[in-house]
C-alpha cells in the first residue's frame, strides 16, 4: 500500500499533445502560440522604421530581404496566426465587457458587430490611403 506521503508526489503522465484532443484546447494553444507571431510583426515593423530612418539604400535593402520567398512564407503563416489572435480576442469581448445602454445590457451579437465594424473601418482606412 502507498503511504499518504508517497501518494502526494504522484504525477499522472500527460501526453505531449494532450491539448490536441479537444478543439477548444487546440484553439487556445494556437492562440497562445500566435503571440510569438504578433511579436514577429512588431519586430519587422521596428526594423522597417529603422531602415526608413537610415535612408533610401537601407530601405531598399530591407525590401530586398523581405522579398525572399522564405520570408514571404513566414509572413503568410504569421498573418494567419495574427488573424486567429485578433478574431479570438474580439470574440471574447462580450464576456469581458458588459455594456449597458439605458439600464439594459447590450446583446453580445450587437457588441460583436460593433467590434467587427470598428475593425473593418480601421483596416479599410490604410487600404484607402495606399490605393487612393
N, C-alpha and C positions, 0 to 999 in steps of 0.2 A: 504494500500500500504506500502511496505517496504522502509524505508529510505536508501540512499546510505551508510550510516554508518553501518546499520544493515546488508545490503547485503554483505558488505566487510567481515563479520565474518561468512558467511555461509560456511559450510564444508559438501560436499556430503559424505554420509556414504559409506564406501567401505567394501565389504565382506572380511572376514578373508583370504579366499583362492582365492582372485582376480587373482593372478598370475597363478593359475592352469587352467585357461580357454584357454590360448594360449600356444602352445608347446614351442615357443621361450622364453616366460616369465618363464615357468616352468623349462626349462633347465638353464636359467640364475640364478634362485633362487637356484636350486640344486647345481650349480657351486659355488655359494656363500657359501652354506652350506658345501660344500666339503672342504673348507679351515679349518674347525674345525677338520676334519679327517686327513688332512695333518699335522696339529699341533699335533694330537694324535700320528702319526707315528714318528714325531720328538721327542716327549717326550719318546716314547718307545725306540727309538734309544739311547737317552741320558741315560735312565735307564739301557740299555744293556751295554753301555760303562762303567757306574759306577759299575755294577755288575762284569764285567771283571776285572776292576781295583782293586776290593776288594778281588779277589781270586776265587778259584775253588768252594768253598762252596756257596758263594754269587751268582756266575754264575749259579750253579745248581738250587738254589732256584728261580732265575729269570726264568730259563727254565721251572721249575715245574709250576710256576704261569702262564706262557704263554701257557702251555699245557691245561689249564682249558677250557672246551667246550664253556663257555660264552665268554672268551677272544678270542678264535678262531673265533667264530661267529662275534664278534665285529670287528676283524681284516679283515674278509672277506667283511663285509659291508664297512669298511674303504678302503679296496683295490678297491672296485667298485667305491667309490667316488673319490679316488685319480686318478684312471684311467680316470674318467669323467673329472676331473680337468685338467689332462695332455692333453687329446685329445682336449678339447675345447680351451685350451691355445695354443696348436700347430696350431689349425685351424685358430686362429687369426693372425698368423704370416704374411701372405700375406697382411693383411690390415694394420698391424702396421709397417711393414718394407718394404721399396721399395729398391730392389736390382737391380743395373744396371751393365750390362756387355757390354763393347764396346759401351756405349751410349744407349743401348736398355734395356728396362725393362724386367727382368726375369719373365716368366709367373708364375702365382700363383700356378699352379699344379706342376711345377718344383721346386719351393721353398718349397712347402709342401712335395714333395717327398724327398728332401734333409733333411728336419726336421725329417721325419719319419725314414729315413735311419740312421740318426745320433742316434735317439732314439733306434733303433734296435741294433746298434753297442754297444752303452753304456749299453744296457740291456744284450746283449749276453756276454760281457766280464766278469761280475761277475758270470754268469752261467757257463762259461768256467772254471773260477777259481775254482768253487765248484766241478764241475764234473771231471775235469782233475786230 
